[in-house]
Every structure is written in structure tokens, then in C-alpha cells.
Amino acid sequence: MGHSDLYLSYDEPRTNRDNIRNIANLMEQPCEAMAEVDGAAMGVSRLERRMDDFGNEWEYGISQLAEFADQAANGLDEILRAFQSVDDGLAQGLEDEGTGNGEGYIAT
């Protein structure tokens, strides 16, 4: 009978999760900067209003991107926990039968 391995590396999903969280954190500063855009510095009332609108729109958009990035990172956390739970259950089942290899993956 042949030999096959079922192996799941958690490094890539964790790296992706961390990168997404970093993106969300990086967006905080530009988001705050856009919220502070002051149209009054422009000196012309119509331009002032437009600059205020521009700042508000970009602040909202950047904050939405940061929120979505955070939700994506949380989703990856849930996926990692689910995979780890399955992995632990399979490993325990093999240990109970005396066939586990103890190396973090399942050999059949």
C-alpha cells in the first residue's frame, strides 16, 4: 500500500494575516490626516467647502479599507483556528490508534 502525507503549513496564512493587519495599521495615519483637512486654509469659500468634502470622503474611504482589512485578518484567524482544531483532532485520533508520527502532520 502507498504512502501519502496530508500536510498543512500555517506559516503562509499567518503571514498573510499579519500583512493585512499591518495594512490596516498603516491606514490609520492617512485616515487621521484626511480627517484634519481644513478647507479654510484655502482662502476661497467654494474651494474651502470642496476641500472639506474631499477630506471627509477620503477619510471615510480609507477608514472603510482599514475596517475591511481588519475583518479579513479576523477571518484568517478563524480559518487558522479551524484548521488547527481539525489537525489536533486528526493527530489525537492517530495517537489513540498508535499511528501518529508526532511531527505536526498526518501520515497515511
The first five atom37 places (N, CA, C, CB, O) and aatype in JSON, in Angstrom:
{
  "aatype": [12, 7, 8, 15, 3, 10, 18, 10, 15, 18, 3, 6, 14, 1, 16, 2, 1, 3, 2, 9, 1, 2, 9, 0, 2, 10, 12, 6, 5, 14, 4, 6, 0, 12, 0, 6, 19, 3, 7, 0, 0, 12, 7, 19, 15, 1, 10, 6, 1, 1, 12, 3, 3, 13, 7, 2, 6, 17, 6, 18, 7, 9, 15, 5, 10, 0, 6, 13, 0, 3, 5, 0, 0, 2, 7, 10, 3, 6, 9, 10, 1, 0, 13, 5, 15, 19, 3, 3, 7, 10, 0, 5, 7, 10, 6, 3, 6, 7, 16, 7, 2, 7, 6, 7, 18, 9, 0, 16],
  "atom_mask": [
    [1, 1, 1, 1, 1],
    [1, 1, 1, 0, 1],
    [1, 1, 1, 1, 1],
    [1, 1, 1, 1, 1],
    [1, 1, 1, 1, 1],
    [1, 1, 1, 1, 1],
    [1, 1, 1, 1, 1],
    [1, 1, 1, 1, 1],
    [1, 1, 1, 1, 1],
    [1, 1, 1, 1, 1],
    [1, 1, 1, 1, 1],
    [1, 1, 1, 1, 1],
    [1, 1, 1, 1, 1],
    [1, 1, 1, 1, 1],
    [1, 1, 1, 1, 1],
    [1, 1, 1, 1, 1],
    [1, 1, 1, 1, 1],
    [1, 1, 1, 1, 1],
    [1, 1, 1, 1, 1],
    [1, 1, 1, 1, 1],
    [1, 1, 1, 1, 1],
    [1, 1, 1, 1, 1],
    [1, 1, 1, 1, 1],
    [1, 1, 1, 1, 1],
    [1, 1, 1, 1, 1],
    [1, 1, 1, 1, 1],
    [1, 1, 1, 1, 1],
    [1, 1, 1, 1, 1],
    [1, 1, 1, 1, 1],
    [1, 1, 1, 1, 1],
    [1, 1, 1, 1, 1],
    [1, 1, 1, 1, 1],
    [1, 1, 1, 1, 1],
    [1, 1, 1, 1, 1],
    [1, 1, 1, 1, 1],
    [1, 1, 1, 1, 1],
    [1, 1, 1, 1, 1],
    [1, 1, 1, 1, 1],
    [1, 1, 1, 0, 1],
    [1, 1, 1, 1, 1],
    [1, 1, 1, 1, 1],
    [1, 1, 1, 1, 1],
    [1, 1, 1, 0, 1],
    [1, 1, 1, 1, 1],
    [1, 1, 1, 1, 1],
    [1, 1, 1, 1, 1],
    [1, 1, 1, 1, 1],
    [1, 1, 1, 1, 1],
    [1, 1, 1, 1, 1],
    [1, 1, 1, 1, 1],
    [1, 1, 1, 1, 1],
    [1, 1, 1, 1, 1],
    [1, 1, 1, 1, 1],
    [1, 1, 1, 1, 1],
    [1, 1, 1, 0, 1],
    [1, 1, 1, 1, 1],
    [1, 1, 1, 1, 1],
    [1, 1, 1, 1, 1],
    [1, 1, 1, 1, 1],
    [1, 1, 1, 1, 1],
    [1, 1, 1, 0, 1],
    [1, 1, 1, 1, 1],
    [1, 1, 1, 1, 1],
    [1, 1, 1, 1, 1],
    [1, 1, 1, 1, 1],
    [1, 1, 1, 1, 1],
    [1, 1, 1, 1, 1],
    [1, 1, 1, 1, 1],
    [1, 1, 1, 1, 1],
    [1, 1, 1, 1, 1],
    [1, 1, 1, 1, 1],
    [1, 1, 1, 1, 1],
    [1, 1, 1, 1, 1],
    [1, 1, 1, 1, 1],
    [1, 1, 1, 0, 1],
    [1, 1, 1, 1, 1],
    [1, 1, 1, 1, 1],
    [1, 1, 1, 1, 1],
    [1, 1, 1, 1, 1],
    [1, 1, 1, 1, 1],
    [1, 1, 1, 1, 1],
    [1, 1, 1, 1, 1],
    [1, 1, 1, 1, 1],
    [1, 1, 1, 1, 1],
    [1, 1, 1, 1, 1],
    [1, 1, 1, 1, 1],
    [1, 1, 1, 1, 1],
    [1, 1, 1, 1, 1],
    [1, 1, 1, 0, 1],
    [1, 1, 1, 1, 1],
    [1, 1, 1, 1, 1],
    [1, 1, 1, 1, 1],
    [1, 1, 1, 0, 1],
    [1, 1, 1, 1, 1],
    [1, 1, 1, 1, 1],
    [1, 1, 1, 1, 1],
    [1, 1, 1, 1, 1],
    [1, 1, 1, 0, 1],
    [1, 1, 1, 1, 1],
    [1, 1, 1, 0, 1],
    [1, 1, 1, 1, 1],
    [1, 1, 1, 0, 1],
    [1, 1, 1, 1, 1],
    [1, 1, 1, 0, 1],
    [1, 1, 1, 1, 1],
    [1, 1, 1, 1, 1],
    [1, 1, 1, 1, 1],
    [1, 1, 1, 1, 1]
  ],
  "atom_positions": [
    [[0.84, -1.18, 0.0], [0.0, 0.0, 0.0], [0.89, 1.24, 0.0], [-0.96, 0.0, 1.22], [1.93, 1.26, 0.66]],
    [[0.49, 2.28, -0.74], [1.29, 3.5, -0.88], [1.28, 4.35, 0.38], [0.0, 0.0, 0.0], [0.55, 4.1, 1.33]],
    [[2.11, 5.35, 0.35], [2.26, 6.27, 1.47], [1.95, 7.68, 0.97], [3.69, 6.18, 2.09], [2.48, 8.1, -0.05]],
    [[1.12, 8.4, 1.68], [0.83, 9.78, 1.31], [0.78, 10.63, 2.57], [-0.49, 9.89, 0.52], [0.47, 10.15, 3.65]],
    [[1.09, 11.89, 2.4], [1.08, 12.83, 3.52], [0.03, 13.9, 3.29], [2.46, 13.47, 3.72], [-0.15, 14.4, 2.18]],
    [[-0.64, 14.22, 4.35], [-1.54, 15.37, 4.35], [-0.86, 16.39, 5.24], [-3.01, 15.0, 4.86], [-0.71, 16.16, 6.44]],
    [[-0.45, 17.51, 4.67], [0.33, 18.48, 5.42], [-0.24, 19.88, 5.21], [1.81, 18.43, 4.99], [-0.56, 20.26, 4.08]],
    [[-0.36, 20.62, 6.27], [-0.84, 21.99, 6.19], [0.16, 22.88, 6.91], [-2.27, 22.14, 6.81], [0.42, 22.7, 8.1]],
    [[0.71, 23.83, 6.18], [1.62, 24.82, 6.77], [0.8, 26.02, 7.21], [2.75, 25.24, 5.76], [0.03, 26.57, 6.42]],
    [[0.96, 26.42, 8.45], [0.22, 27.57, 8.97], [0.99, 28.87, 8.73], [-0.05, 27.4, 10.47], [0.45, 29.95, 8.98]],
    [[2.22, 28.79, 8.26], [3.05, 29.98, 8.1], [2.46, 30.96, 7.09], [4.44, 29.58, 7.66], [2.4, 32.16, 7.37]],
    [[2.04, 30.48, 5.93], [1.52, 31.38, 4.89], [0.25, 32.11, 5.33], [1.25, 30.6, 3.61], [0.19, 33.33, 5.2]],
    [[-0.77, 31.41, 5.86], [-1.96, 32.16, 6.31], [-1.63, 33.14, 7.43], [-3.04, 31.19, 6.78], [-2.19, 34.24, 7.48]],
    [[-0.71, 32.76, 8.34], [-0.34, 33.68, 9.42], [0.38, 34.91, 8.85], [0.56, 32.97, 10.45], [0.13, 36.03, 9.29]],
    [[1.27, 34.7, 7.89], [1.97, 35.81, 7.26], [0.98, 36.74, 6.56], [3.02, 35.3, 6.27], [1.08, 37.96, 6.68]],
    [[0.03, 36.15, 5.82], [-1.0, 36.96, 5.15], [-1.83, 37.74, 6.15], [-1.9, 36.08, 4.3], [-2.12, 38.92, 5.94]],
    [[-2.22, 37.09, 7.24], [-3.0, 37.77, 8.28], [-2.23, 38.94, 8.85], [-3.38, 36.79, 9.4], [-2.77, 40.03, 9.01]],
    [[-0.94, 38.72, 9.16], [-0.12, 39.78, 9.72], [0.07, 40.93, 8.74], [1.23, 39.24, 10.15], [0.04, 42.09, 9.13]],
    [[0.25, 40.61, 7.46], [0.39, 41.65, 6.44], [-0.88, 42.48, 6.33], [0.72, 41.03, 5.09], [-0.82, 43.7, 6.21]],
    [[-2.03, 41.81, 6.36], [-3.31, 42.53, 6.27], [-3.5, 43.43, 7.49], [-4.49, 41.53, 6.15], [-3.96, 44.56, 7.37]],
    [[-3.14, 42.92, 8.67], [-3.24, 43.76, 9.88], [-2.31, 44.96, 9.78], [-2.91, 42.93, 11.14], [-2.68, 46.06, 10.2]],
    [[-1.12, 44.76, 9.23], [-0.19, 45.88, 9.06], [-0.76, 46.92, 8.12], [1.16, 45.38, 8.55], [-0.59, 48.12, 8.33]],
    [[-1.43, 46.47, 7.07], [-2.06, 47.41, 6.13], [-3.1, 48.25, 6.87], [-2.72, 46.65, 4.94], [-3.15, 49.47, 6.7]],
    [[-3.92, 47.6, 7.68], [-4.94, 48.32, 8.44], [-4.28, 49.34, 9.37], [-5.81, 47.33, 9.26], [-4.76, 50.47, 9.49]],
    [[-3.2, 48.96, 10.01], [-2.5, 49.88, 10.91], [-1.87, 51.04, 10.15], [-1.42, 49.14, 11.71], [-1.89, 52.18, 10.61]],
    [[-1.31, 50.75, 8.97], [-0.7, 51.8, 8.16], [-1.72, 52.83, 7.7], [0.0, 51.19, 6.96], [-1.38, 54.0, 7.48]],
    [[-2.96, 52.43, 7.55], [-4.01, 53.33, 7.06], [-4.48, 54.31, 8.12], [-5.18, 52.53, 6.56], [-5.14, 55.3, 7.8]],
    [[-4.16, 54.05, 9.38], [-4.63, 54.94, 10.44], [-4.1, 56.36, 10.28], [-4.22, 54.39, 11.8], [-4.86, 57.32, 10.42]],
    [[-2.81, 56.5, 9.99], [-2.23, 57.84, 9.89], [-2.82, 58.64, 8.74], [-0.74, 57.74, 9.72], [-3.23, 59.79, 8.95]],
    [[-2.9, 58.09, 7.49], [-3.52, 58.88, 6.44], [-5.0, 59.17, 6.71], [-3.38, 58.16, 5.12], [-5.52, 60.21, 6.32]],
    [[-5.66, 58.25, 7.38], [-7.07, 58.46, 7.71], [-7.21, 59.66, 8.64], [-7.68, 57.18, 8.37], [-8.08, 60.51, 8.44]],
    [[-6.36, 59.72, 9.65], [-6.4, 60.85, 10.57], [-6.04, 62.15, 9.85], [-5.45, 60.62, 11.75], [-6.63, 63.2, 10.11]],
    [[-5.05, 62.07, 8.96], [-4.64, 63.27, 8.23], [-5.77, 63.79, 7.35], [-3.4, 62.97, 7.37], [-5.99, 65.0, 7.29]],
    [[-6.49, 62.91, 6.69], [-7.6, 63.33, 5.83], [-8.73, 63.91, 6.66], [-8.11, 62.15, 4.99], [-9.43, 64.83, 6.21]],
    [[-8.92, 63.39, 7.87], [-9.97, 63.92, 8.74], [-9.64, 65.35, 9.17], [-10.17, 63.02, 9.98], [-10.53, 66.13, 9.49]],
    [[-8.35, 65.69, 9.18], [-7.92, 67.02, 9.62], [-7.81, 68.03, 8.48], [-6.59, 66.9, 10.32], [-7.43, 69.18, 8.71]],
    [[-8.14, 67.63, 7.24], [-8.08, 68.57, 6.12], [-8.99, 69.75, 6.44], [-8.5, 67.88, 4.78], [-10.17, 69.58, 6.74]],
    [[-8.42, 70.93, 6.37], [-9.16, 72.14, 6.71], [-9.28, 73.02, 5.48], [-8.47, 72.91, 7.86], [-8.31, 73.64, 5.04]],
    [[-10.47, 73.07, 4.93], [-10.71, 73.87, 3.74], [-10.48, 75.35, 3.97], [0.0, 0.0, 0.0], [-10.22, 76.08, 3.01]],
    [[-10.58, 75.81, 5.21], [-10.41, 77.24, 5.5], [-9.02, 77.73, 5.12], [-10.68, 77.51, 6.97], [-8.83, 78.92, 4.88]],
    [[-8.06, 76.83, 5.07], [-6.7, 77.21, 4.71], [-6.6, 77.59, 3.24], [-5.73, 76.07, 5.02], [-5.6, 78.18, 2.83]],
    [[-7.6, 77.28, 2.45], [-7.56, 77.56, 1.01], [-7.89, 79.02, 0.71], [-8.52, 76.65, 0.28], [-7.43, 79.53, -0.31]],
    [[-8.65, 79.69, 1.55], [-8.92, 81.11, 1.37], [-10.09, 81.47, 0.46], [0.0, 0.0, 0.0], [-10.49, 82.63, 0.44]],
    [[-10.64, 80.54, -0.28], [-11.77, 80.8, -1.16], [-12.91, 79.89, -0.69], [-11.4, 80.54, -2.69], [-12.73, 78.68, -0.57]],
    [[-14.07, 80.48, -0.42], [-15.14, 79.72, 0.23], [-15.56, 78.47, -0.55], [-16.33, 80.62, 0.41], [-15.75, 77.41, 0.04]],
    [[-15.69, 78.59, -1.86], [-16.12, 77.42, -2.65], [-15.05, 76.34, -2.59], [-16.4, 77.82, -4.12], [-15.37, 75.16, -2.46]],
    [[-13.79, 76.73, -2.69], [-12.69, 75.79, -2.61], [-12.58, 75.21, -1.2], [-11.36, 76.48, -3.02], [-12.24, 74.04, -1.03]],
    [[-12.87, 76.03, -0.2], [-12.86, 75.55, 1.18], [-13.85, 74.4, 1.36], [-13.2, 76.69, 2.15], [-13.51, 73.35, 1.92]],
    [[-15.08, 74.6, 0.88], [-16.11, 73.56, 1.01], [-15.69, 72.29, 0.28], [-17.45, 74.06, 0.46], [-15.87, 71.18, 0.78]],
    [[-15.13, 72.48, -0.91], [-14.72, 71.32, -1.7], [-13.59, 70.55, -1.01], [-14.27, 71.75, -3.1], [-13.58, 69.31, -1.03]],
    [[-12.64, 71.27, -0.42], [-11.55, 70.61, 0.3], [-12.07, 69.87, 1.53], [-10.49, 71.65, 0.72], [-11.62, 68.78, 1.84]],
    [[-13.03, 70.48, 2.23], [-13.64, 69.8, 3.37], [-14.33, 68.51, 2.92], [-14.65, 70.73, 4.09], [-14.18, 67.46, 3.54]],
    [[-15.09, 68.61, 1.82], [-15.76, 67.42, 1.28], [-14.75, 66.35, 0.87], [-16.63, 67.8, 0.07], [-14.92, 65.17, 1.17]],
    [[-13.69, 66.79, 0.19], [-12.65, 65.87, -0.24], [-12.03, 65.14, 0.95], [-11.56, 66.63, -1.02], [-11.87, 63.92, 0.94]],
    [[-11.69, 65.89, 1.98], [-11.11, 65.28, 3.18], [-12.05, 64.29, 3.83], [0.0, 0.0, 0.0], [-11.63, 63.21, 4.25]],
    [[-13.31, 64.65, 3.92], [-14.3, 63.75, 4.53], [-14.48, 62.47, 3.72], [-15.64, 64.46, 4.69], [-14.55, 61.37, 4.27]],
    [[-14.55, 62.63, 2.39], [-14.73, 61.45, 1.53], [-13.55, 60.51, 1.61], [-14.95, 61.88, 0.08], [-13.72, 59.29, 1.73]],
    [[-12.35, 61.04, 1.55], [-11.16, 60.2, 1.62], [-11.0, 59.59, 3.0], [-9.91, 61.0, 1.25], [-10.59, 58.43, 3.12]],
    [[-11.31, 60.33, 4.03], [-11.22, 59.79, 5.4], [-12.17, 58.6, 5.52], [-11.56, 60.87, 6.46], [-11.8, 57.57, 6.09]],
    [[-13.38, 58.74, 5.0], [-14.35, 57.65, 5.06], [-13.85, 56.45, 4.26], [-15.72, 58.12, 4.52], [-13.91, 55.31, 4.74]],
    [[-13.36, 56.68, 3.05], [-12.89, 55.59, 2.21], [-11.71, 54.85, 2.83], [0.0, 0.0, 0.0], [-11.68, 53.62, 2.83]],
    [[-10.75, 55.59, 3.35], [-9.59, 54.96, 3.97], [-10.0, 54.19, 5.21], [-8.52, 56.02, 4.33], [-9.49, 53.09, 5.46]],
    [[-10.93, 54.75, 5.99], [-11.38, 54.03, 7.2], [-12.11, 52.75, 6.83], [-12.29, 54.93, 8.05], [-12.02, 51.74, 7.54]],
    [[-12.85, 52.77, 5.71], [-13.53, 51.56, 5.26], [-12.51, 50.49, 4.84], [-14.47, 51.88, 4.09], [-12.68, 49.32, 5.17]],
    [[-11.47, 50.9, 4.11], [-10.42, 49.95, 3.72], [-9.75, 49.35, 4.95], [-9.37, 50.64, 2.83], [-9.49, 48.14, 4.99]],
    [[-9.47, 50.16, 5.94], [-8.85, 49.66, 7.17], [-9.79, 48.68, 7.88], [-8.49, 50.84, 8.11], [-9.35, 47.65, 8.38]],
    [[-11.07, 49.0, 7.91], [-12.04, 48.11, 8.55], [-12.13, 46.77, 7.81], [-13.44, 48.77, 8.6], [-12.16, 45.71, 8.44]],
    [[-12.16, 46.81, 6.49], [-12.22, 45.58, 5.7], [-10.95, 44.75, 5.89], [-12.42, 45.91, 4.22], [-11.01, 43.52, 5.97]],
    [[-9.8, 45.42, 5.96], [-8.54, 44.7, 6.19], [-8.57, 44.02, 7.55], [-7.33, 45.67, 6.1], [-8.12, 42.88, 7.68]],
    [[-9.08, 44.7, 8.55], [-9.17, 44.11, 9.89], [-10.12, 42.91, 9.89], [-9.65, 45.17, 10.91], [-9.83, 41.9, 10.52]],
    [[-11.24, 43.02, 9.19], [-12.18, 41.91, 9.1], [-11.55, 40.72, 8.37], [-13.46, 42.35, 8.38], [-11.77, 39.57, 8.75]],
    [[-10.77, 41.0, 7.33], [-10.08, 39.92, 6.61], [-9.08, 39.22, 7.52], [-9.37, 40.47, 5.35], [-8.98, 37.99, 7.51]],
    [[-8.34, 39.99, 8.31], [-7.38, 39.4, 9.24], [-8.1, 38.54, 10.28], [-6.55, 40.5, 9.95], [-7.64, 37.45, 10.61]],
    [[-9.22, 39.02, 10.78], [-10.01, 38.23, 11.74], [-10.52, 36.94, 11.1], [-11.19, 39.05, 12.28], [-10.55, 35.89, 11.75]],
    [[-10.93, 37.03, 9.83], [-11.37, 35.84, 9.11], [-10.25, 34.82, 8.98], [0.0, 0.0, 0.0], [-10.48, 33.62, 9.16]],
    [[-9.04, 35.28, 8.68], [-7.89, 34.37, 8.6], [-7.61, 33.73, 9.95], [-6.65, 35.11, 8.09], [-7.23, 32.56, 10.02]],
    [[-7.77, 34.49, 11.03], [-7.61, 33.91, 12.37], [-8.6, 32.76, 12.59], [-7.82, 34.99, 13.46], [-8.23, 31.71, 13.12]],
    [[-9.85, 32.97, 12.19], [-10.86, 31.92, 12.35], [-10.51, 30.69, 11.52], [-12.25, 32.45, 11.95], [-10.68, 29.56, 11.98]],
    [[-10.03, 30.9, 10.31], [-9.63, 29.78, 9.45], [-8.49, 29.03, 10.08], [-9.23, 30.28, 8.04], [-8.49, 27.8, 10.11]],
    [[-7.49, 29.75, 10.59], [-6.35, 29.1, 11.23], [-6.79, 28.29, 12.45], [-5.3, 30.15, 11.64], [-6.31, 27.18, 12.66]],
    [[-7.69, 28.84, 13.25], [-8.18, 28.1, 14.42], [-8.93, 26.84, 13.99], [-9.1, 29.0, 15.28], [-8.79, 25.79, 14.62]],
    [[-9.72, 26.94, 12.93], [-10.47, 25.77, 12.45], [-9.52, 24.7, 11.94], [-11.46, 26.18, 11.34], [-9.68, 23.52, 12.27]],
    [[-8.53, 25.09, 11.14], [-7.55, 24.12, 10.66], [-6.78, 23.49, 11.82], [-6.57, 24.78, 9.69], [-6.55, 22.28, 11.83]],
    [[-6.4, 24.31, 12.79], [-5.66, 23.78, 13.94], [-6.52, 22.78, 14.71], [-5.21, 24.92, 14.87], [-6.02, 21.76, 15.18]],
    [[-7.81, 23.07, 14.85], [-8.71, 22.17, 15.55], [-8.83, 20.83, 14.81], [-10.09, 22.81, 15.69], [-8.79, 19.77, 15.43]],
    [[-8.97, 20.9, 13.49], [-9.04, 19.67, 12.69], [-7.74, 18.9, 12.8], [-9.35, 19.99, 11.2], [-7.74, 17.68, 12.99]],
    [[-6.62, 19.61, 12.68], [-5.3, 18.99, 12.78], [-5.12, 18.31, 14.13], [-4.2, 20.04, 12.57], [-4.65, 17.18, 14.21]],
    [[-5.5, 19.01, 15.2], [-5.38, 18.44, 16.55], [-6.26, 17.19, 16.69], [-5.76, 19.48, 17.61], [-5.85, 16.19, 17.28]],
    [[-7.49, 17.27, 16.14], [-8.4, 16.12, 16.23], [-7.86, 14.92, 15.46], [0.0, 0.0, 0.0], [-7.93, 13.79, 15.94]],
    [[-7.33, 15.16, 14.26], [-6.76, 14.06, 13.49], [-5.53, 13.47, 14.17], [-6.39, 14.54, 12.09], [-5.37, 12.25, 14.22]],
    [[-4.69, 14.33, 14.7], [-3.5, 13.86, 15.4], [-3.89, 13.04, 16.63], [-2.6, 15.04, 15.82], [-3.29, 12.0, 16.89]],
    [[-4.89, 13.5, 17.36], [-5.34, 12.76, 18.55], [-5.9, 11.41, 18.15], [-6.39, 13.57, 19.33], [-5.65, 10.41, 18.82]],
    [[-6.67, 11.38, 17.05], [-7.22, 10.12, 16.58], [-6.12, 9.14, 16.21], [0.0, 0.0, 0.0], [-6.23, 7.95, 16.5]],
    [[-5.08, 9.62, 15.57], [-3.97, 8.74, 15.21], [-3.19, 8.29, 16.44], [-3.03, 9.44, 14.24], [-2.75, 7.15, 16.52]],
    [[-3.03, 9.2, 17.39], [-2.34, 8.81, 18.62], [-3.13, 7.74, 19.36], [-2.12, 10.03, 19.54], [-2.56, 6.79, 19.91]],
    [[-4.44, 7.89, 19.36], [-5.29, 6.9, 20.03], [-5.14, 5.53, 19.39], [-6.76, 7.34, 19.99], [-5.28, 4.5, 20.06]],
    [[-4.85, 5.51, 18.09], [-4.68, 4.25, 17.38], [-3.21, 3.85, 17.3], [-5.26, 4.35, 15.98], [-2.88, 2.78, 16.78]],
    [[-2.32, 4.7, 17.8], [-0.9, 4.37, 17.81], [-0.21, 4.56, 16.48], [0.0, 0.0, 0.0], [0.84, 3.96, 16.25]],
    [[-0.79, 5.4, 15.56], [-0.17, 5.57, 14.24], [0.32, 6.98, 14.0], [-1.15, 5.19, 13.17], [0.81, 7.27, 12.9]],
    [[0.23, 7.88, 14.97], [0.68, 9.25, 14.79], [2.19, 9.32, 14.69], [0.0, 0.0, 0.0], [2.9, 8.52, 15.31]],
    [[2.69, 10.28, 13.92], [4.14, 10.39, 13.79], [4.7, 11.51, 14.66], [4.51, 10.63, 12.35], [5.91, 11.66, 14.76]],
    [[3.82, 12.31, 15.29], [4.27, 13.34, 16.21], [4.97, 14.51, 15.56], [0.0, 0.0, 0.0], [5.63, 15.28, 16.27]],
    [[4.87, 14.69, 14.25], [5.59, 15.76, 13.56], [4.68, 16.86, 13.07], [6.36, 15.2, 12.41], [5.13, 17.68, 12.27]],
    [[3.43, 16.95, 13.51], [2.54, 18.03, 13.11], [1.84, 17.79, 11.79], [0.0, 0.0, 0.0], [1.16, 18.68, 11.29]],
    [[1.97, 16.62, 11.23], [1.19, 16.3, 10.04], [0.78, 14.85, 10.1], [1.98, 16.58, 8.76], [1.33, 14.06, 10.87]],
    [[-0.17, 14.51, 9.3], [-0.78, 13.2, 9.33], [-0.19, 12.34, 8.2], [-2.32, 13.32, 9.19], [-0.2, 12.75, 7.04]],
    [[0.31, 11.2, 8.54], [0.83, 10.27, 7.52], [-0.13, 9.1, 7.42], [2.28, 9.78, 7.87], [-0.53, 8.53, 8.43]],
    [[-0.49, 8.74, 6.19], [-1.38, 7.6, 6.0], [-0.73, 6.58, 5.09], [-2.74, 8.04, 5.41], [-1.32, 5.54, 4.8]]
  ]
}
